[in-house]
């Protein structure tokens, strides 16, 4: 009779290998952001984004009062505020937050989500779908 380890050893190794392969296929938020920026640029969608490096620089260099005010106003803001002109008076906005498969919204991001509609995308495929829906909605609004 085989031991429990001998019986499941092959499947355990296979499962670990598959799990490692899946990890290798997952994108980081930075990679998702780069792909998203390229997609928005390709569709000529204007967007507002405060890059992470600016936040890092501000934390190190800005006076405390400036950092407090910026954090109060922009902290937790969705990664991309995508904007399309509808007419001479109004614009259409899509708030797009990029997260990895396991990423979660933190405190200030949850506040933004409660106050405005935020689209959360966890892959480039989801981002493409959401951007296409946004463009379709823009055409329907005109």
Phi and psi in degrees as a GROMACS rama.xvg file:
@    title "Ramachandran Plot"
@    xaxis  label "Phi"
@    yaxis  label "Psi"
@TYPE xy
-83.7084  147.328  UNK-2
-70.4569  163.477  UNK-3
-58.7266  -40.5656  UNK-4
-65.5577  -41.7101  UNK-5
-65.9082  -34.9032  UNK-6
-70.0207  -36.3173  UNK-7
-106.177  -4.1498  UNK-8
-53.5981  -47.6948  UNK-9
-61.6299  -44.7221  UNK-10
-68.6367  -36.5363  UNK-11
-62.4907  -44.9898  UNK-12
-64.0549  -42.6331  UNK-13
-61.9692  -44.5803  UNK-14
-63.1104  -41.8789  UNK-15
-63.4456  -41.1876  UNK-16
-64.7427  -44.2761  UNK-17
-62.3928  -42.1797  UNK-18
-61.7962  -41.5864  UNK-19
-64.3281  -39.6739  UNK-20
-64.6299  -40.806  UNK-21
-63.4684  -42.7268  UNK-22
-59.4484  -39.9685  UNK-23
-65.1504  -28.7471  UNK-24
-82.8954  -18.6422  UNK-25
-72.4625  141.94  UNK-26
-91.69  152.42  UNK-27
-81.732  167.338  UNK-28
-63.1645  -35.8399  UNK-29
-61.7525  -42.4224  UNK-30
-66.1837  -42.6827  UNK-31
-60.2791  -40.6748  UNK-32
-65.2329  -42.6745  UNK-33
-61.1661  -44.7679  UNK-34
-63.7685  -40.5029  UNK-35
-64.69  -45.6431  UNK-36
-57.4237  -45.2887  UNK-37
-61.182  -41.8114  UNK-38
-64.3237  -46.373  UNK-39
-64.438  -40.7516  UNK-40
-62.9736  -41.9409  UNK-41
-62.2736  -34.882  UNK-42
-89.9357  3.20342  UNK-43
55.379  44.1979  UNK-44
-97.2446  122.122  UNK-45
-70.0453  141.975  UNK-46
-147.853  149.1  UNK-47
-104.406  127.889  UNK-48
-146.925  132.294  UNK-49
-102.436  106.41  UNK-50
-61.6291  150.36  UNK-51
-58.9823  -34.4045  UNK-52
-65.2461  -29.42  UNK-53
-68.3458  -42.8852  UNK-54
-60.2125  -42.7675  UNK-55
-62.0282  -44.4559  UNK-56
-63.831  -43.8587  UNK-57
-61.2733  -42.1979  UNK-58
-59.5246  -34.9707  UNK-59
-83.742  -31.192  UNK-60
-117.423  -25.6367  UNK-61
-79.3453  147.721  UNK-62
-59.891  151.986  UNK-63
-55.2059  -43.3117  UNK-64
-63.1717  -39.1428  UNK-65
-64.3675  -46.2796  UNK-66
-62.9421  -40.9133  UNK-67
-60.8232  -46.3689  UNK-68
-64.2486  -45.9145  UNK-69
-63.7336  -41.4415  UNK-70
-64.5974  -39.7442  UNK-71
-62.8317  -44.2263  UNK-72
-80.0095  -40.2876  UNK-73
-116.247  -8.35376  UNK-74
-59.9064  130.465  UNK-75
81.9731  -1.38951  UNK-76
-57.9508  140.368  UNK-77
-54.2541  151.992  UNK-78
-55.1895  -42.1835  UNK-79
-133.593  126.821  UNK-80
-103.877  98.6669  UNK-81
-86.6821  131.964  UNK-82
-130.516  131.932  UNK-83
-130.714  139.609  UNK-84
-76.5787  130.41  UNK-85
-94.1488  -48.6791  UNK-86
-152.384  -167.325  UNK-87
-67.8505  -13.8583  UNK-88
-111.232  -29.7733  UNK-89
-130.22  155.548  UNK-90
-124.354  157.666  UNK-91
-105.111  134.341  UNK-92
-124.242  137.196  UNK-93
-124.575  120.684  UNK-94
-89.0355  118.429  UNK-95
-119.309  118.727  UNK-96
-108.736  127.855  UNK-97
-101.668  131.285  UNK-98
-138.267  153.544  UNK-99
-73.9612  176.445  UNK-100
-56.2525  -35.5375  UNK-101
-104.888  -0.650048  UNK-102
-66.6161  147.153  UNK-103
-126.87  153.238  UNK-104
-72.5514  138.14  UNK-105
-95.8145  179.788  UNK-106
-45.9718  -59.3812  UNK-107
-68.6145  -29.5308  UNK-108
-67.1419  -37.1227  UNK-109
-64.7383  -36.04  UNK-110
-63.5304  -45.9126  UNK-111
-58.7814  -43.3938  UNK-112
-63.6142  -31.5041  UNK-113
-72.0044  -30.6496  UNK-114
-93.3967  -27.6496  UNK-115
-137.46  161.855  UNK-116
-73.881  121.376  UNK-117
-118.076  125.914  UNK-118
-87.4982  125.385  UNK-119
-106.292  125.302  UNK-120
-118.956  134.16  UNK-121
-114.33  4.39515  UNK-122
-158.823  165.121  UNK-123
-66.4665  -33.3776  UNK-124
-62.0386  -42.9103  UNK-125
-64.4973  -39.3216  UNK-126
-63.3341  -44.5461  UNK-127
-59.0819  -44.5426  UNK-128
-61.9479  -44.956  UNK-129
-67.578  -39.1145  UNK-130
-65.7289  -41.4581  UNK-131
-63.097  -39.6947  UNK-132
-63.3723  -40.4802  UNK-133
-61.477  -45.6655  UNK-134
-65.2426  -38.4315  UNK-135
-64.9239  -43.2323  UNK-136
-63.0612  -37.8646  UNK-137
-61.2129  -45.0048  UNK-138
-64.341  -36.9126  UNK-139
-70.6859  -26.7872  UNK-140
-80.0794  -19.8777  UNK-141
